[in-house]
Amino acid sequence: MIEIWNAEAATYDQEPDHGLADPVTRHAWRDLLCGVLPAPPARVADLGCGTGTLSRLLVDQGYAVTGLDFAPEMLVRAAAKVPEATFVLGDAARPPLERSAYDVVLSRHVLWAMPDPVAALSNWLGLLRPGGSAVLVEGNWSTGAGLSAEQALSIATHAGAAGVVTPLPEAVYWGKEITDERYLLIAAKT
């Protein structure tokens, strides 16, 4: 699996919702995330950070970001894109990060890929300071991959969190019209 993501790194940012090169798409993601995150300089763990696009977006807003990915080639690009952030090579299912140290755990299109999503989310919640939240962007894609919002809420409940879903059907986030289910899930420990 690591080899696949290492190979994807060179072209990963070409997708409008990955690289956020289009200013309209970039601003939509900035507004969405800043609307649900605590004020900067909150500490954010960006799990499955890929090439660091969301890390860059958040650092530009004043957040303190630690990005984590298991693909070394993704992290090379992330470190070049966001030298102000800290990047760690590791498995998002069991992130080797300081527990109870983050205000937010952020992940985009990662939970669905975890071998045990309940255990992974439970581990992510353990990274949070009191009052912190997990902010997850997920979907149930037309390819058949992913998680429905209902499944993600069930995972959150089983991980010991209360979740709230906001659907994200707007093309501005994805660079194209979509027909599948995409959403933001905010989960906080109960």
Secondary structure, DSSP 8 states (H G I E B T S, - for coil): -HHHHHHHTTTGGGSHHHH--SHHHHHHHHHHHHHHS-STT-EEEEET-TTSHHHHHHHHTT-EEEEEES-HHHHHHHHHH-TTSEEEE--TTS--S-TT-EEEEEEES-GGG-SSHHHHHHHHHTTEEEEEEEEEEEEE-TTS-B--HHHHHHHHHHTTEEEEEEE---HHHHTS---SEEEEEEEEE-
